Amino acid sequence: MKKILKDYFSFNSRERVAIILLCCLMAFFWILPEWYQKPQNPSGLGVKDMVVPKPDTSQHQDFIPAKKVFNYKPNTVIKMFVFDPNALPEEGWKKLGLRDKTIQTILHYRGKGGRFRGPEDLKKIWGMLPADAERLIPYVSIPKEEKPIMKTAARLQTKITQPIRINDATAEELCTLPGVNKSLAARMIKFRDKIGGFQNMDQVRRTYGITDSIYHLIAPLIILQE
């Protein structure tokens, strides 16, 4: 019996080292869970009893939950406001909830001279989501562009002047004629000096820059010779 026990419970040096390491590993895994502390709840309330406040948007109809907007974090709100798409800066587009890529497309479009003529033009922007366009259109406000004033014959006639001797007139005197500016007056004097003075009205008409409408206005006010 002693011999049997001795054969089973006698170990050499390597086996004893292995048994010691095994016992150490077992002890380590035994006390490992005790090192981690459980999350503390100072209020003493359970998870079901805790109330998380939600943003109150009932009194702000211009606030939209960001979860309805693509690529934005939930539980945040986006404030809508009236804007001019031709002048709104990059930060303004971000506040409206547009994606960065779409914003850069709009800025590039404006930088190349593109302009929004109406709210519906937002739908033409490449990459603009239909939901974003429908959300922004009601807030678009584009100022009316003033039409350029055309220099018509009726408008040129409002310039009051007196008849002048065209062969003796200075540039300042020629500028008093309706439709004649400094540049045209200089060309008239240069052409007059080249031909030695205007001999007839047809020569005046041939001056570069004098259109038919201007000619008909200045012809009654020109004196060739006394």
Secondary structure, DSSP 8 states (H G I E B T S, - for coil): -HHHHHHHH---HHHHHHHHHHHHHHHHHHHHHHHS-----TT---TTT--------TT-TTEEEGGGSTT--TT-EEE---B-TTT--HHHHHHTT--HHHHHHHHHHHHTT----SGGGGGGSTT--HHHHHHHGGGB------------HHHHTTS----EETTT--HHHHTTSTT--HHHHHHHHHHHHHHTS--SHHHHHTSTT--HHHHHHHGGGEE---
